[in-house]
């Protein structure tokens, strides 16, 4: 198995190229979720439906993203990662065709859900692909880049949506998606090999059996005699067991879900804010999201700088840092995200230059990535025996919040106004800000009592 893993990691083809393709594919998936943001007025006029119904185009896609990984994760254990990723992007490509050319809103919404469901494998499997092609000591930076690119996807989607809908029919939004998905299908087919060591060993054993005619050649996975039904039951059940029994999993999942929900709420809130307060056009309202995007990119720099602290703590603990050190970036994020929202809300006034609230959104974008990346890495380290299920619980709850928040965004800002509404959201994040600080202190004690956690290393 060691030689098989080394062969996967030994070529540039299986490191930089693979990381680039799966990262761009994951960003494509999350961008698709927000691409509907600026299609609402044209869809309302063409289909004769309300804004709330049009908003379902975002919510149902995200709901599909929530459910999909619960099924594609177990399938990848048996078929390998390449087949799942290739099938995912091809099915997503095909399902987006009726989304673009639907002649009624019902067809459009049904296929939006199905396309989100089909593409969800990139959220479930891509992280595993990157961990396959990089050794543990080198996987940190690629994983930081992958996570940030995936989180910046919704912002890219909103900007692209504004660019298209300011100049063309709303259907071109989804025609662009079809073209993007086709290109990614080709890239995945040619540039992403099988990276799962277990699947590579199975393929090697099958070749030996064909060459020698001897049945003794079997991989460890074949000897395990795994049950597909058991894998599905584990995938569907364990995440919810963790949510219902593990306090840290529940609260960190709720915290990260609240932040992501606010991001998706902003896809309606920021255009409303800048059109009412500064009379921005559709295109200008879309470009207002650049502030969040720049903040998310800056978060990469912050995380790379904080890796020095992580290595220092690891050396002082015999080479393995306690999981709680992963919460340090989240501490910065817990403060930056609400501060950014507060600045965004209190300065969104006609007498204040528009660049000031956009600066506030930059702080929010940086805090969002730091908080979510910190949560992901902490759940992996703290609950290593069930890391996949811990991430699945987080992914599901985040998607539920991201699905629900856009549905009340229009009414929320109409009822409370721009300043009060944004300050309410900032207040919610300020209330949740102590969580990473608290778990940094008491996390080791909670892990010591948990049957699911990694209890080996604690803070000294």
C-alpha positions in Angstrom: 0.0 0.0 0.0 2.9 2.4 0.8 4.3 2.0 -2.7 0.8 2.7 -4.2 0.4 5.8 -2.2 3.9 7.0 -3.2 3.2 6.4 -6.8 0.1 8.6 -6.6 2.0 11.4 -4.9 5.2 11.2 -7.0 4.1 13.1 -10.1 3.2 16.7 -10.7 0.2 15.4 -12.5 -1.2 14.0 -9.3 -0.6 17.1 -7.1 -0.8 20.6 -8.6 -3.0 19.7 -11.6 -5.3 17.6 -9.5 -5.6 20.2 -6.8 -6.3 22.9 -9.4 -9.0 20.9 -11.2 -10.9 19.7 -8.0 -10.6 23.2 -6.5 -12.0 24.9 -9.5 -14.7 22.3 -9.7 -15.7 22.8 -6.1 -15.7 26.6 -6.7 -17.9 26.0 -9.7 -20.4 24.1 -7.6 -20.7 26.7 -4.9 -20.8 29.5 -7.6 -23.8 27.8 -9.2 -25.7 28.2 -5.9 -25.6 32.0 -6.1 -25.7 32.4 -9.9 -29.5 32.8 -9.6 -29.1 35.9 -7.5 -29.6 38.5 -10.3 -32.0 36.5 -12.4 -35.1 37.2 -10.2 -36.6 40.3 -11.9 -36.5 38.7 -15.4 -37.8 35.4 -14.1 -40.7 37.1 -12.3 -41.6 38.9 -15.5 -41.4 35.8 -17.7 -43.0 33.2 -15.4 -45.4 35.5 -13.5 -44.3 34.4 -10.1 -43.3 36.1 -6.9 -39.8 37.0 -5.6 -40.1 34.2 -3.0 -40.7 31.6 -5.6 -37.7 32.8 -7.7 -35.5 32.6 -4.5 -36.2 28.9 -4.4 -33.8 28.6 -7.4 -31.0 29.3 -4.8 -32.5 27.4 -1.9 -33.3 24.2 -3.8 -29.9 24.0 -5.3 -28.3 24.3 -1.9 -30.7 21.7 -0.5 -29.5 19.3 -3.2 -25.9 20.1 -2.2 -26.9 19.2 1.4 -28.4 15.8 0.6 -26.0 14.7 -2.1 -22.8 14.1 0.0 -24.7 11.8 2.3 -25.1 9.4 -0.6 -22.0 10.0 -2.7 -19.6 9.7 0.2 -20.4 5.9 0.8 -20.4 5.2 -3.0 -16.9 6.6 -3.3 -15.7 4.0 -0.7 -16.6 1.2 -3.2 -16.1 2.8 -6.6 -13.2 5.1 -5.9 -13.1 8.9 -6.1 -12.5 9.4 -9.9 -15.7 7.6 -11.0 -17.8 9.6 -8.5 -16.3 12.9 -9.5 -16.6 12.2 -13.2 -20.2 11.0 -12.9 -21.0 14.0 -10.7 -19.8 16.7 -13.1 -21.3 15.0 -16.2 -24.7 14.6 -14.5 -24.6 18.1 -13.3 -23.8 19.3 -16.9 -26.8 17.3 -18.3 -29.2 18.4 -15.6 -28.4 22.1 -16.2 -29.7 21.9 -19.7 -33.4 21.8 -18.7 -32.6 24.5 -16.0 -31.5 26.9 -18.8 -34.3 26.1 -21.2 -37.3 25.4 -18.9 -40.6 26.8 -20.2 -42.1 27.0 -16.7 -40.9 27.7 -13.2 -41.7 24.2 -11.9 -39.3 22.5 -14.4 -36.6 25.0 -13.6 -36.8 24.5 -9.9 -36.9 20.7 -10.0 -33.8 20.5 -12.1 -32.0 23.1 -10.0 -32.5 20.8 -7.1 -31.3 17.8 -9.1 -28.3 19.6 -10.5 -27.2 20.6 -7.0 -27.7 17.0 -5.8 -25.7 15.6 -8.7 -22.8 18.1 -8.3 -22.5 17.7 -4.5 -19.8 15.0 -4.8 -17.2 17.7 -5.2 -18.0 19.0 -1.7 -17.9 15.4 -0.3 -14.9 13.9 -2.1 -12.6 16.7 -3.2 -11.0 17.1 0.2 -10.2 13.4 0.2 -8.6 13.7 -3.3 -6.2 16.4 -2.1 -5.3 14.5 1.1 -4.6 11.5 -1.2 -2.1 13.3 -3.4 -0.2 15.2 -0.7 1.6 13.7 2.4 0.4 14.9 5.8 3.3 17.3 6.2 2.5 19.1 2.9 -1.3 18.9 2.7 -1.9 22.0 4.9 -1.3 24.7 2.2 -3.2 22.9 -0.6 -6.1 22.3 1.8 -6.2 26.0 2.8 -6.3 27.0 -0.8 -9.0 24.5 -1.7 -11.2 25.5 1.2 -10.9 29.2 0.4 -11.5 28.7 -3.3 -14.6 26.7 -2.5 -15.9 29.4 -0.1 -15.2 32.2 -2.6 -17.3 30.4 -5.2 -20.7 31.9 -4.1 -19.1 35.4 -4.4 -17.8 34.6 -7.9 -21.3 33.3 -8.8 -23.0 36.5 -7.7 -20.6 38.7 -9.7 -20.9 36.6 -12.8 -24.7 36.7 -12.5 -24.7 40.5 -12.3 -22.4 40.7 -15.3 -24.7 38.5 -17.4 -28.1 39.8 -16.3 -27.0 43.4 -16.8 -26.4 42.7 -20.5 -28.3 39.6 -21.6 -31.4 37.4 -21.0 -31.4 35.5 -17.7 -31.1 32.1 -19.5 -27.5 33.0 -20.5 -26.7 32.6 -16.8 -27.4 28.9 -17.0 -26.0 28.5 -20.6 -22.7 29.8 -19.1 -23.1 27.1 -16.4 -23.5 24.4 -19.0 -20.4 25.6 -20.9 -18.4 25.7 -17.6 -19.6 22.2 -16.6 -18.6 20.8 -20.0 -15.1 22.2 -19.7 -14.7 20.8 -16.2 -16.0 17.4 -17.4 -13.2 17.3 -19.9 -10.6 18.4 -17.4 -11.7 15.8 -14.8 -11.7 13.0 -17.4 -8.1 13.8 -18.6 -6.4 15.3 -15.5 -7.9 13.6 -12.4 -6.8 9.9 -12.0 -8.0 7.6 -9.3 -6.3 8.7 -6.0 -7.8 6.4 -3.4 -5.1 4.0 -2.2 -7.7 1.3 -1.4 -9.2 1.5 -4.9 -5.8 1.5 -6.6 -4.9 -1.7 -4.7 -8.1 -3.3 -5.8 -7.4 -2.4 -9.4 -3.9 -3.8 -9.0 -5.2 -7.1 -7.5 -7.7 -7.5 -10.4 -4.9 -7.1 -12.9 -2.9 -9.7 -11.1 -5.8 -12.1 -11.1 -6.3 -11.6 -14.9 -2.6 -12.1 -15.6 -2.0 -15.1 -13.4 -5.4 -16.7 -13.3 -4.9 -17.1 -9.5 -7.7 -16.0 -7.1 -5.3 -15.4 -4.2 -4.6 -11.8 -5.2 -6.9 -9.7 -3.2 -6.7 -6.2 -1.9 -7.5 -5.3 1.8 -10.8 -3.7 0.7 -11.9 -6.9 -1.1 -11.0 -9.0 2.0 -13.0 -6.8 4.3 -16.3 -7.9 2.5 -17.8 -4.5 3.2 -21.6 -4.0 3.0 -23.0 -1.1 0.8 -26.1 -1.0 3.1 -23.9 -0.7 6.2 -21.9 2.1 4.6 -25.0 4.1 3.7 -26.4 3.5 7.2 -23.2 4.8 8.7 -23.1 7.8 6.4 -26.7 8.8 7.0 -26.8 8.0 10.8 -23.4 9.0 12.3 -23.5 12.7 11.4 -26.8 13.1 13.2 -25.6 11.1 16.2 -22.7 13.5 16.5 -25.0 16.5 16.3 -27.3 15.1 19.0 -24.7 13.9 21.4 -21.5 16.0 20.9 -21.8 19.6 22.3 -18.8 20.9 20.4 -19.9 19.5 17.1 -23.4 21.0 17.5 -22.3 24.5 18.6 -19.4 24.8 16.1 -21.8 23.6 13.3 -24.4 26.1 14.3 -21.8 28.9 14.4 -20.4 28.1 11.0 -23.9 27.6 9.6 -25.0 31.0 10.9 -22.0 32.7 9.2 -22.7 30.9 5.9 -26.4 31.6 6.1 -25.6 35.3 6.5 -23.4 35.1 3.4 -26.3 33.7 1.4 -28.7 36.3 2.9 -26.3 38.9 1.6 -26.9 37.9 -2.1 -30.3 39.6 -1.7 -29.2 42.1 1.0 -26.2 43.7 -0.6 -27.9 44.5 -4.0 -30.9 45.9 -2.0 -28.6 47.9 0.2 -26.6 49.5 -2.7 -29.5 50.1 -5.0 -31.6 51.8 -2.3 -28.8 53.8 -0.6 -26.4 54.5 -3.5 -28.7 53.9 -6.6 -26.3 51.3 -8.0 -27.1 49.6 -11.3 -27.4 45.8 -11.5 -23.8 45.5 -12.7 -22.5 47.8 -9.9 -24.5 45.9 -7.3 -22.8 42.7 -8.4 -19.4 44.3 -8.3 -20.1 45.3 -4.7 -19.4 41.6 -3.8 -15.7 42.1 -4.7 -15.2 43.4 -1.1 -16.2 40.0 0.3 -14.1 38.2 -2.3 -11.0 40.2 -1.4 -11.5 39.5 2.3 -11.7 35.8 1.6 -8.5 35.9 -0.4 -6.7 37.8 2.3 -7.8 35.0 4.7 -5.3 32.7 2.9 -2.5 35.0 3.9 -3.7 35.1 7.5 -3.9 31.3 7.7 -0.4 30.9 6.2 1.0 33.3 8.7 -0.7 31.4 11.6 0.8 28.1 10.5 4.1 29.2 12.2 2.2 29.3 15.5 0.8 25.8 14.8 4.2 24.4 14.0 5.7 25.9 17.2 2.9 24.4 19.4 3.4 21.1 17.6 7.1 21.0 18.3 6.4 21.8 22.0 4.0 18.8 22.1 6.4 16.2 20.6 5.5 16.9 16.9 1.7 16.7 17.2 -0.3 19.8 18.0 -3.5 19.5 20.1 -6.7 19.9 18.0 -7.6 23.1 19.9 -4.8 25.0 18.1 -6.8 24.7 15.0 -9.3 27.1 16.6 -6.9 30.0 16.7 -7.8 31.3 13.1 -11.4 30.9 14.2 -10.8 33.3 17.1 -9.8 36.0 14.6 -12.7 35.1 12.4 -15.2 35.3 15.3 -14.2 38.9 15.8 -13.7 40.0 12.2 -17.0 38.7 10.8 -19.4 40.6 13.2 -17.1 43.7 13.1 -17.3 43.7 9.3 -21.1 43.4 9.4 -21.4 46.2 11.9 -19.3 48.5 9.7 -21.3 47.5 6.7 -24.6 48.1 8.4 -23.8 51.4 10.2 -22.1 53.1 7.2 -24.5 52.1 4.4 -25.9 55.7 4.2 -26.1 58.1 1.3 -23.8 60.6 3.1 -21.1 58.0 3.6 -18.9 57.0 0.6 -19.8 53.6 -0.8 -16.3 52.3 -0.4 -16.7 52.3 3.4 -19.4 49.7 3.7 -17.6 47.6 1.0 -14.5 47.8 3.3 -16.8 46.4 6.1 -17.8 43.5 3.8 -14.0 42.8 3.3 -13.6 42.2 7.0 -16.7 39.9 6.9 -15.3 37.9 4.0 -12.0 37.4 5.8 -13.7 36.4 9.1 -16.0 34.0 7.3 -13.2 32.0 5.7 -11.1 32.0 9.0 -14.1 30.8 11.0 -15.2 28.1 8.6 -11.7 26.8 7.8 -10.9 26.6 11.5 -14.1 24.7 12.2 -13.4 22.2 9.4 -9.8 21.5 10.5 -10.8 21.3 14.2 -13.6 18.8 13.5 -11.1 16.6 11.5 -8.4 16.7 14.2 -10.7 16.5 17.3 -13.0 13.8 15.9 -10.4 11.9 13.8 -12.0 8.4 14.2 -15.3 9.8 12.7 -13.8 12.8 10.8 -15.9 12.2 7.6 -19.1 12.1 9.6 -18.2 15.2 11.6 -17.6 17.1 8.4 -20.9 15.6 6.9 -22.8 17.0 9.9 -21.3 20.4 9.4 -21.9 20.3 5.6 -25.5 19.3 6.1 -26.3 22.0 8.7 -24.5 24.7 6.8 -26.5 23.8 3.7 -29.8 23.9 5.6 -29.0 27.5 6.8 -27.8 28.6 3.4 -31.0 27.1 1.9 -33.3 28.8 4.5 -31.8 32.3 4.9 -32.4 33.6 1.3 -36.1 32.8 1.6 -36.7 35.5 4.2 -34.0 38.0 3.0 -36.3 40.3 1.0 -38.9 40.5 3.8 -36.1 40.9 6.4 -34.6 44.0 4.9 -38.0 45.5 3.9 -39.2 45.1 7.5 -36.1 46.2 9.4 -34.3 48.4 6.9 -30.6 48.2 5.8 -28.9 49.5 8.9 -31.1 47.7 11.6 -31.2 44.5 9.7 -27.5 44.2 9.2 -26.8 45.2 12.8 -29.2 42.4 14.0 -27.0 39.9 12.0 -23.9 41.4 13.5 -25.4 41.1 17.0 -26.0 37.4 16.4 -22.4 36.8 15.4 -21.1 38.8 18.3 -23.2 36.6 20.6 -21.6 33.5 19.1 -18.1 35.0 19.0 -16.9 33.4 22.3 -17.4 29.9 21.1 -13.9 29.3 19.7 -12.3 30.9 22.7 -14.4 28.7 25.1 -13.7 25.5 23.2 -10.0 26.3 23.1 -10.0 26.2 26.9 -12.4 23.4 27.6 -12.1 21.3 24.4 -9.6 18.8 25.9 -11.9 18.0 28.8 -14.9 17.5 26.5 -12.9 15.3 24.2 -11.7 13.2 27.1 -15.3 12.2 27.8 -16.3 11.6 24.2 -16.3 8.1 22.7 -15.9 9.7 19.2 -13.0 12.1 19.8 -9.2 12.1 19.4 -8.0 12.0 23.0 -4.3 11.6 22.4 -3.0 15.1 22.5 -4.1 17.9 24.9 -2.9 21.4 25.5 -0.2 21.7 28.1 
